[in-house]
Amino acid sequence: MTKIKDPNSIIEIFRNQPGFCALSDEQFGKIAQHMHIKEYNKGQMVAEQGDPRSKFFFLIAGVMRTERYDIDGENNYYEYINTNTGLPYAGLFSLEEYPYSIVCLTPVTVIVMAMKDFECSVCQNAYAMMTIVKRMSELINYNQSILQIMVTSSAVDRVQHALEVFGQVLGSKNKNGSTYVSYPISLTELAEVSATSRETATTVVNNLVLDHSLTYQNKHFNFLHEFHFTLPCCERLAG
């Protein structure tokens, strides 16, 4: 783990980020003094569900996924985390443990800071607190929408909605209006997220390709049309 020697360089990264931009230079400087940069390999776990919730992370490169398990050890919730995103906001000021596991889907670089420092600085700045509360409210609305979408009994609909989530959370707009997902998504992973079989996921993707709704090459999706539904205020949200 590499110690950040120049807090000013870190302030430049965070100053325009929700939850940080509202802090005063003095408040943010106190956090920056104890920030670290850490790199993880694909497949590594940044935090495990149930571990002490001692660190706040900010993803500056790569893709991560949060995974939540039920009492029987079954994975029953996924959320994909793209760059320029902080987490966890879930359990802020309340939980003592991480509410989910955080797994690296690609090599990633994160900025790590003490959770107590982050929470303390937010508490001392009314505008920062309002920003965080608003962000947590947006997260609740976002997650409720995702859950409503994914509990449908139709496996075909679940696969299509999962694809839409991939596009909105991980996709980048091209000049021609299409949306490209640079993170490679296998059909097995798509099936896992959609709670269906690989055969069903493959059939849905093939039909969408034939319908000229998307292309799928070398595990990369390129969506050729706008999505059928809109997630509420989903810009760079993370749990």
C-alpha positions as CSV (number, residue, x, y, z in Angstrom):
1,M,0.0,0.0,0.0
2,T,1.4,3.4,-1.0
3,K,1.0,6.4,1.3
4,I,-0.3,9.5,-0.4
5,K,2.5,12.1,0.1
6,D,0.8,15.1,-1.6
7,P,-2.8,15.7,-0.3
8,N,-3.3,18.5,-2.9
9,S,-3.0,15.9,-5.8
10,I,-5.8,13.9,-4.2
11,I,-8.0,17.0,-3.6
12,E,-7.9,17.6,-7.4
13,I,-9.4,14.2,-8.0
14,F,-12.1,14.4,-5.4
15,R,-13.1,18.1,-5.4
16,N,-15.9,17.6,-8.0
17,Q,-17.2,14.3,-6.5
18,P,-20.5,14.2,-4.6
19,G,-19.9,14.0,-0.9
20,F,-16.4,15.5,-1.1
21,C,-16.9,18.8,-3.1
22,A,-18.9,20.3,-0.2
23,L,-16.1,19.9,2.4
24,S,-13.9,22.8,3.2
25,D,-10.2,22.6,2.4
26,E,-9.4,22.1,6.1
27,Q,-11.9,19.3,6.5
28,F,-10.8,17.5,3.3
29,G,-7.2,18.0,4.2
30,K,-7.7,16.0,7.4
31,I,-9.0,13.1,5.3
32,A,-6.3,13.4,2.7
33,Q,-3.6,13.1,5.3
34,H,-4.5,9.5,5.8
35,M,-5.5,8.4,2.3
36,H,-3.8,5.5,0.6
37,I,-3.8,4.2,-2.9
38,K,-4.1,0.5,-3.3
39,E,-4.2,-1.7,-6.4
40,Y,-6.1,-5.0,-6.5
41,N,-5.9,-7.8,-9.1
42,K,-9.0,-9.3,-10.9
43,G,-10.8,-11.6,-8.5
44,Q,-9.5,-10.1,-5.3
45,M,-11.9,-9.1,-2.5
46,V,-11.7,-5.5,-1.3
47,A,-14.0,-6.1,1.7
48,E,-16.1,-9.0,2.8
49,Q,-19.7,-8.9,4.1
50,G,-19.6,-8.9,7.9
51,D,-16.1,-7.4,8.2
52,P,-15.7,-4.3,10.4
53,R,-16.8,-1.3,8.3
54,S,-13.6,0.6,8.8
55,K,-12.7,1.9,5.4
56,F,-14.4,4.1,2.7
57,F,-13.3,3.4,-0.9
58,F,-13.2,5.5,-4.0
59,L,-12.7,3.6,-7.3
60,I,-10.5,5.5,-9.7
61,A,-9.8,2.7,-12.2
62,G,-11.5,-0.6,-13.1
63,V,-14.8,-2.3,-12.3
64,M,-16.0,-3.8,-9.0
65,R,-19.1,-5.6,-7.9
66,T,-20.9,-5.7,-4.6
67,E,-22.4,-9.1,-3.6
68,R,-24.8,-9.7,-0.8
69,Y,-25.5,-13.1,0.7
70,D,-28.5,-14.3,2.7
71,I,-28.5,-16.4,5.8
72,D,-28.2,-19.6,3.8
73,G,-25.1,-18.3,2.0
74,E,-26.9,-17.7,-1.3
75,N,-25.8,-14.7,-3.3
76,N,-29.1,-12.7,-3.8
77,Y,-28.0,-9.2,-4.9
78,Y,-25.5,-7.7,-7.2
79,E,-24.4,-4.2,-8.0
80,Y,-21.8,-3.1,-10.5
81,I,-19.5,-0.3,-9.5
82,N,-17.8,1.9,-12.2
83,T,-15.0,4.4,-12.0
84,N,-15.3,7.7,-10.1
85,T,-17.6,6.1,-7.5
86,G,-17.4,6.0,-3.8
87,L,-18.6,3.2,-1.5
88,P,-20.0,2.1,0.9
89,Y,-22.7,4.6,1.5
90,A,-25.0,1.9,2.8
91,G,-24.8,1.8,6.6
92,L,-23.2,5.3,6.9
93,F,-23.2,6.4,10.5
94,S,-25.0,3.3,11.6
95,L,-23.7,-0.1,10.6
96,E,-20.5,-1.5,12.2
97,E,-20.0,-4.1,9.5
98,Y,-19.9,-4.1,5.7
99,P,-23.4,-4.9,4.4
100,Y,-21.9,-6.7,1.3
101,S,-18.7,-8.1,-0.2
102,I,-16.8,-6.0,-2.7
103,V,-15.1,-8.0,-5.5
104,C,-12.8,-6.8,-8.3
105,L,-14.0,-7.8,-11.7
106,T,-10.9,-6.2,-13.3
107,P,-7.6,-5.0,-12.0
108,V,-8.6,-1.9,-10.0
109,T,-7.1,1.1,-8.3
110,V,-8.9,2.5,-5.3
111,I,-8.3,5.4,-2.9
112,V,-8.8,4.1,0.7
113,M,-9.6,6.3,3.7
114,A,-10.7,5.7,7.3
115,M,-14.4,5.6,7.5
116,K,-14.4,7.4,10.8
117,D,-12.5,10.3,9.2
118,F,-14.9,10.5,6.3
119,E,-18.0,10.4,8.6
120,C,-16.5,12.9,11.0
121,S,-15.8,15.4,8.3
122,V,-19.3,15.0,6.8
123,C,-20.9,15.6,10.2
124,Q,-19.0,18.9,10.5
125,N,-20.3,20.3,7.2
126,A,-24.1,20.8,6.9
127,Y,-24.0,21.0,3.1
128,A,-21.8,17.9,2.8
129,M,-24.3,16.1,5.1
130,M,-27.2,17.2,2.9
131,T,-25.3,16.0,-0.2
132,I,-24.8,12.6,1.4
133,V,-28.4,12.2,2.5
134,K,-29.6,13.1,-0.9
135,R,-27.2,10.6,-2.4
136,M,-28.4,7.9,-0.1
137,S,-32.0,8.7,-1.0
138,E,-31.1,8.3,-4.7
139,L,-29.5,5.0,-3.9
140,I,-32.6,3.7,-2.2
141,N,-34.8,4.7,-5.1
142,Y,-32.3,3.2,-7.6
143,N,-32.1,-0.1,-5.7
144,Q,-35.9,-0.3,-5.3
145,S,-36.2,0.1,-9.0
146,I,-33.7,-2.6,-9.8
147,L,-35.4,-5.0,-7.4
148,Q,-38.8,-4.3,-8.9
149,I,-37.4,-5.0,-12.3
150,M,-35.5,-8.1,-11.4
151,V,-38.2,-9.9,-9.4
152,T,-40.3,-10.5,-12.6
153,S,-41.2,-14.1,-13.2
154,S,-40.2,-13.8,-16.8
155,A,-36.6,-15.0,-17.3
156,V,-36.5,-13.2,-20.7
157,D,-37.4,-9.9,-19.1
158,R,-34.8,-10.4,-16.3
159,V,-32.1,-10.9,-18.9
160,Q,-33.2,-7.9,-20.9
161,H,-33.3,-5.7,-17.8
162,A,-29.9,-6.9,-16.6
163,L,-28.5,-5.9,-20.0
164,E,-30.1,-2.5,-19.6
165,V,-28.5,-2.1,-16.2
166,F,-25.1,-3.1,-17.6
167,G,-25.5,-0.4,-20.3
168,Q,-26.5,2.4,-18.0
169,V,-24.1,1.6,-15.2
170,L,-21.0,0.5,-17.2
171,G,-21.7,1.8,-20.7
172,S,-20.1,4.8,-22.5
173,K,-21.9,6.7,-25.2
174,N,-20.5,6.6,-28.7
175,K,-20.8,9.5,-31.2
176,N,-23.4,7.4,-33.2
177,G,-25.7,7.2,-30.2
178,S,-24.9,3.6,-29.3
179,T,-23.7,2.5,-25.9
180,Y,-20.6,0.4,-25.5
181,V,-19.7,-1.6,-22.4
182,S,-15.9,-2.0,-22.2
183,Y,-16.1,-4.5,-19.4
184,P,-16.2,-8.0,-20.8
185,I,-19.4,-9.8,-19.8
186,S,-19.7,-13.5,-20.4
187,L,-23.1,-15.1,-21.0
188,T,-22.5,-17.1,-17.9
189,E,-22.2,-13.9,-15.8
190,L,-25.2,-12.5,-17.5
191,A,-27.2,-15.6,-16.6
192,E,-26.0,-15.5,-13.0
193,V,-27.0,-11.9,-12.5
194,S,-30.4,-12.6,-14.2
195,A,-31.0,-15.7,-12.1
196,T,-31.6,-17.9,-15.1
197,S,-29.8,-20.5,-17.2
198,R,-26.9,-19.8,-19.6
199,E,-29.1,-21.2,-22.4
200,T,-31.8,-18.7,-21.8
201,A,-29.3,-15.8,-21.6
202,T,-27.8,-17.0,-24.9
203,T,-31.2,-17.2,-26.6
204,V,-32.2,-13.7,-25.4
205,V,-28.9,-12.1,-26.6
206,N,-29.0,-13.9,-30.0
207,N,-32.6,-12.7,-30.5
208,L,-31.6,-9.1,-29.7
209,V,-28.6,-9.4,-32.1
210,L,-31.0,-10.6,-34.8
211,D,-33.3,-7.7,-34.0
212,H,-30.4,-5.3,-34.4
213,S,-30.9,-4.0,-30.8
214,L,-27.3,-4.8,-29.9
215,T,-24.0,-6.5,-30.9
216,Y,-22.0,-8.9,-28.9
217,Q,-18.4,-9.6,-29.8
218,N,-15.6,-10.9,-27.7
219,K,-17.8,-10.6,-24.6
220,H,-18.4,-6.9,-25.2
221,F,-21.9,-5.5,-25.6
222,N,-22.7,-2.5,-27.8
223,F,-26.3,-1.3,-27.5
224,L,-27.6,0.2,-30.7
225,H,-30.8,1.7,-29.3
226,E,-32.0,3.6,-26.2
227,F,-33.1,1.6,-23.3
228,H,-36.7,0.7,-22.6
229,F,-36.7,2.0,-19.1
230,T,-34.9,4.7,-17.2
231,L,-33.2,4.2,-13.8
232,P,-33.7,7.1,-11.4
233,C,-30.7,9.5,-11.2
234,C,-28.2,6.6,-11.7
235,E,-25.1,8.7,-12.5
236,R,-22.2,7.0,-10.8
237,L,-24.2,5.7,-7.9
238,A,-22.8,3.1,-5.6
239,G,-23.9,1.5,-2.4
